[in-house]
Amino acid sequence: MKPEQPIRKIIHIDMDAFFAAVEVRDNPEYRGKPLIVGGDPNSRGVVATCSYEARKYGIHSAMASAVAYRLCPHAIFVHGRHEVYSRISKQIRRIFEDYSRLVEPISIDEAYLDVTYNKKDMKSATLIAKDIKKRIFQETGLTASSGVSYNMFLAKIASDMDKPDGLVVIPPDKAKEVLEGLPIGKFYGIGKVTEKKMQILGILNGKDLKEQTLGELIRHFGKAGKYYYYIVRGIDKREVTSERNIKSIGNENTFATDIDDMHEMKEYLAKCAEKIEERLKEHNVAGRTITLKIKYPDFFQATRSKKILKPTQDKDIIISTINSLLEEILVKKCSVRLLGISISNLEKDEINLPHQLTLKL
């Protein structure tokens, strides 16, 4: 007989209002005030992130800066310092790697860790999460929220339940209770449009969702219906994957409000390309295949890829390629609910390879 597999121990760490928190740390005069990191309010820029004080006015990331200004005219607007955020993100990632070999960054400010078997040989994932939060604060002056559970979905849900600076644990015997009582809009992966559609169908919380059959959910939501069927039952078989073994690097976002302006789309995609360039350089790889992903308000999803002659990690090449793909694939005068970029067919960047190998030894 095969030995019984241990219950997985997954931690999700999410930095609290990361860009804004860095700005407050470095500029104490911003503390306690509504702060917006992003474009100028008199431009076509968007909000990258904002402080919790600004969120009280209904401001959120990806919102047009002009709209944010109307909601809170006395807010402080600052431009992002992405080189600073990237440096701090790497510092935080080194903390994660002191605890586990299985660290999967999702973006510059959040990551999953599988600590079932960990470098510290600690039995409690909760104590590991507390230790990580403490070290992040001691070494960076920033706070993070953490979720602990037996799979990635529940860990992500948990980290969002007590922000900022929270730590929530969802053990197996509590998952049913938590999921059934969770408002449908709080399920990770269910955006505003889907939430409204579910509410029309009488699905207001996890209990209502669980009463739907697999067939009903697929009929109403397509392939996503299968995802909803399993997550509300606490089933998520995804594994935390270290970027050392990852085959592609990407970044995408489901917008709180569908966007229909081509300029705004390109502006967002340019930011995606910057983040992808950072991660490519950090892992010393370059990619040949660049892919654009679009999801429309009716959940129809389209992708288009282009293979380039020489592997790249240059954001300008990614932006140029992705803009041409956008003009090919986008239905004219149509709004979108999700945009994303990924780059695959990754190869080691030969120019920096010796330096990277030296660092790893």
C-alpha positions in Angstrom: 0.0 0.0 0.0 1.1 3.5 -0.8 1.7 5.7 2.2 -1.0 8.2 2.8 -0.2 11.7 1.4 0.0 14.4 4.1 -2.5 17.2 4.0 -0.9 20.0 2.0 0.0 23.2 3.8 -0.3 26.3 1.5 0.4 29.9 2.4 -0.7 32.9 0.3 1.1 36.1 1.1 -0.4 39.4 -0.2 1.3 42.7 0.5 -1.1 45.4 1.8 -1.6 48.2 -0.8 2.0 47.5 -1.8 2.9 50.5 -4.0 1.1 53.0 -1.7 2.5 51.4 1.4 6.1 51.9 0.0 5.3 55.5 -0.7 3.9 56.1 2.8 7.0 54.4 4.3 9.3 56.6 2.4 7.2 59.8 2.8 5.7 59.8 6.4 3.7 62.9 5.6 1.4 60.7 3.5 0.4 58.6 6.4 -3.3 58.5 7.2 -4.2 60.3 3.9 -5.9 59.1 0.7 -2.9 58.3 -1.5 -3.2 57.2 -5.2 -0.2 55.8 -7.1 -0.7 56.1 -10.8 -1.4 58.5 -13.6 -2.2 62.2 -13.2 -5.8 63.1 -12.6 -5.8 65.4 -15.7 -4.4 62.6 -17.9 -5.8 59.4 -19.4 -3.8 57.5 -16.7 -5.1 54.9 -14.4 -4.8 54.0 -10.7 -2.1 51.4 -10.1 -3.0 51.1 -6.4 -4.2 53.3 -3.6 -4.0 53.5 0.2 -6.8 52.1 2.3 -7.8 55.7 3.2 -8.5 56.2 -0.6 -10.4 53.0 -0.9 -13.0 54.3 1.5 -14.1 56.7 -1.4 -14.6 53.8 -3.8 -11.3 54.1 -5.5 -9.6 51.0 -6.8 -6.8 49.8 -9.1 -7.4 50.1 -12.9 -9.8 53.0 -12.3 -9.2 56.0 -14.5 -7.3 58.6 -12.5 -9.8 61.3 -13.6 -12.6 59.3 -12.0 -10.6 58.8 -8.8 -10.1 62.5 -8.6 -13.8 63.1 -8.9 -14.4 60.7 -6.1 -11.7 62.2 -3.8 -10.5 65.6 -5.0 -8.2 66.0 -2.0 -6.4 62.8 -2.6 -2.6 62.8 -3.1 -1.5 61.6 -6.6 2.0 60.3 -7.0 3.8 58.5 -9.9 5.0 55.0 -9.3 8.7 54.1 -8.7 8.7 50.7 -10.2 12.5 50.1 -9.7 11.9 50.6 -6.0 8.9 48.3 -5.8 10.8 45.6 -7.8 13.8 45.8 -5.5 11.6 45.4 -2.4 9.7 42.6 -4.0 13.0 40.7 -4.6 13.9 41.3 -0.9 10.6 39.8 0.2 11.0 36.8 -2.2 14.3 36.0 -0.6 12.5 35.8 2.8 10.0 33.3 1.2 12.9 31.2 -0.1 14.3 30.9 3.4 11.3 28.8 4.2 10.4 26.8 1.1 11.7 25.7 -2.3 8.2 25.9 -3.6 7.5 29.6 -4.0 5.2 30.7 -6.9 5.1 34.5 -7.3 1.7 35.6 -8.8 2.7 39.2 -9.2 5.1 41.7 -7.8 3.2 41.8 -4.5 1.9 38.3 -3.8 3.0 34.7 -3.9 2.0 31.2 -2.8 4.3 28.9 -0.7 3.9 25.2 -0.2 5.3 24.5 3.2 4.2 20.9 3.6 7.9 20.1 3.6 9.8 23.2 4.5 13.4 24.3 5.0 12.8 25.1 8.7 11.3 21.7 9.4 8.4 23.5 11.2 5.2 21.5 11.6 2.8 24.5 11.8 2.1 26.5 8.6 0.4 29.1 10.8 3.6 29.7 12.7 5.6 29.9 9.4 3.1 32.5 8.1 3.5 34.5 11.4 7.2 34.3 11.1 7.2 35.5 7.5 4.9 38.4 8.3 7.2 39.4 11.2 10.3 39.3 9.1 8.7 41.3 6.2 7.8 44.0 8.7 11.2 44.0 10.4 13.2 44.0 7.1 11.0 46.3 5.0 8.7 48.2 7.3 5.7 46.9 5.3 2.8 44.7 6.3 1.4 41.7 4.6 -1.8 39.7 4.9 -1.6 35.9 4.9 -3.9 33.0 4.3 -3.2 29.4 5.3 -5.1 26.4 4.1 -4.8 23.0 2.4 -5.0 24.3 -1.2 -4.2 27.4 -3.2 -7.8 28.6 -3.7 -8.6 28.6 0.0 -5.3 30.2 1.0 -6.1 33.0 -1.4 -9.6 33.4 0.0 -8.2 33.4 3.5 -5.6 36.1 2.9 -8.3 38.5 1.7 -10.6 38.0 4.8 -8.7 40.2 7.3 -6.9 43.0 5.5 -4.6 44.8 6.2 -2.0 42.9 8.3 -4.2 39.9 8.8 -3.7 36.2 9.1 -6.6 33.8 8.5 -6.4 30.0 8.7 -9.0 27.8 7.0 -8.4 24.2 8.2 -10.2 21.3 6.4 -12.9 21.0 9.0 -13.8 24.7 8.6 -13.7 24.9 4.8 -17.4 23.9 4.2 -18.6 26.5 6.7 -16.5 29.3 5.3 -17.3 28.6 1.6 -21.0 28.2 2.1 -21.3 31.5 4.0 -19.0 33.5 1.6 -20.7 36.2 -0.5 -20.5 35.2 -4.2 -18.5 38.3 -5.1 -15.7 37.2 -2.6 -14.9 34.0 -4.5 -11.6 34.5 -6.2 -12.1 34.3 -9.9 -15.7 35.6 -9.9 -15.7 39.2 -11.2 -18.3 41.9 -11.1 -20.1 40.8 -14.3 -20.3 37.1 -13.2 -21.4 38.2 -9.8 -24.3 40.1 -11.3 -25.3 37.2 -13.5 -25.2 34.8 -10.5 -27.3 37.2 -8.5 -29.9 37.2 -11.2 -29.9 33.4 -11.0 -30.4 33.6 -7.3 -26.8 32.6 -6.4 -25.9 35.0 -3.6 -23.4 33.0 -1.6 -21.4 29.8 -1.5 -24.4 27.8 -0.3 -26.5 28.9 -3.3 -23.6 28.1 -5.6 -23.2 24.6 -4.1 -26.8 23.8 -4.8 -26.2 24.2 -8.6 -25.5 21.0 -10.5 -22.4 20.7 -12.7 -24.5 20.7 -15.8 -26.4 23.9 -14.8 -23.2 25.8 -14.1 -21.6 24.7 -17.4 -24.8 25.7 -19.2 -24.8 29.2 -17.6 -21.0 29.9 -17.5 -19.3 27.6 -19.9 -16.0 26.0 -18.9 -15.8 28.4 -15.9 -18.8 26.5 -14.5 -16.7 23.5 -13.8 -14.2 25.6 -11.9 -17.1 27.1 -9.8 -18.5 23.6 -9.1 -15.2 22.4 -7.6 -14.0 25.4 -5.7 -17.2 25.8 -3.7 -16.6 22.3 -2.5 -13.1 23.2 -1.5 -11.4 21.2 -4.3 -8.4 22.7 -6.0 -5.7 20.3 -7.2 -3.3 23.0 -8.5 0.3 22.7 -7.2 2.6 25.5 -6.2 5.2 25.7 -8.9 8.6 27.3 -8.5 9.5 29.7 -11.4 12.7 27.7 -11.8 10.5 25.1 -13.6 7.9 27.4 -15.1 7.4 27.3 -18.8 5.9 30.7 -19.3 5.7 34.0 -17.5 2.5 36.2 -17.7 0.5 38.9 -16.2 -3.3 39.6 -16.6 -6.1 41.4 -14.9 -9.9 41.2 -14.8 -11.1 44.8 -14.7 -13.6 45.9 -12.1 -15.4 47.7 -15.0 -15.2 46.6 -18.6 -13.0 49.0 -20.7 -13.6 49.9 -24.3 -10.9 52.5 -25.0 -8.0 51.2 -27.2 -5.6 53.8 -25.6 -6.4 52.6 -22.1 -6.0 48.9 -23.2 -2.6 49.7 -24.6 -1.6 51.6 -21.5 -2.5 48.7 -19.3 -0.7 46.2 -21.5 2.4 48.3 -21.4 2.4 48.0 -17.6 1.9 44.2 -18.0 5.0 44.1 -20.3 7.1 46.0 -17.7 6.2 43.5 -15.0 7.0 40.6 -17.4 10.3 42.1 -18.3 11.2 42.4 -14.6 10.4 38.7 -14.0 12.2 37.5 -17.1 15.4 39.4 -16.0 15.1 38.2 -12.5 15.0 34.6 -13.7 17.6 35.2 -16.4 15.4 33.9 -19.2 14.1 35.3 -22.5 11.1 34.1 -24.6 10.3 33.6 -28.2 6.5 33.3 -28.2 4.4 36.3 -27.1 0.7 35.8 -26.4 -2.2 38.2 -26.0 -5.3 37.1 -24.0 -8.6 38.9 -24.2 -11.9 38.0 -22.4 -15.0 39.8 -23.5 -18.0 40.7 -21.3 -19.9 37.6 -22.5 -16.9 35.5 -21.3 -15.8 34.6 -24.8 -12.1 34.3 -24.7 -9.6 34.8 -27.5 -5.8 34.5 -27.7 -3.4 35.3 -30.4 0.4 34.5 -30.4 3.4 35.5 -32.4 6.7 33.8 -32.4 9.7 36.2 -32.8 13.0 35.4 -34.4 15.2 36.0 -31.4 14.3 35.4 -27.7 13.7 38.6 -25.8 13.1 40.0 -22.4 12.8 43.6 -23.7 9.5 45.3 -22.7 9.6 47.5 -25.8 9.6 44.4 -28.1 6.9 42.8 -26.1 4.8 46.0 -26.2 5.3 46.4 -30.0 4.3 42.8 -30.6 1.3 42.9 -28.3 -0.1 46.1 -29.8 -0.1 44.6 -33.2 -1.8 41.5 -31.9 -4.4 43.7 -30.1 -5.3 45.5 -33.3 -5.6 42.1 -35.1 -7.8 40.3 -32.5 -9.9 43.0 -30.9 -13.5 43.3 -32.2 -13.9 46.9 -33.2 -15.7 49.2 -30.7 -16.0 46.3 -28.3 -15.3 46.4 -24.5 -13.2 43.8 -22.7 -13.3 42.5 -19.1 -9.8 40.9 -19.1 -6.5 41.6 -20.7 -3.2 39.6 -20.3 0.2 38.9 -21.8 2.3 35.8 -21.5 5.7 34.9 -23.0 6.7 31.3 -23.5 9.4 29.1 -25.2 11.7 30.4 -22.5 15.5 30.1 -22.9 18.4 31.1 -20.7 19.7 34.6 -21.4 23.2 33.8 -22.6 24.5 37.3 -22.0 23.9 37.2 -18.3 24.1 33.4 -17.7 27.5 33.2 -16.0 26.5 36.0 -13.6 23.2 34.2 -12.7 25.0 30.9 -12.2 27.5 32.5 -9.8 24.6 33.9 -7.8 23.0 30.5 -7.5 26.1 28.7 -6.1 
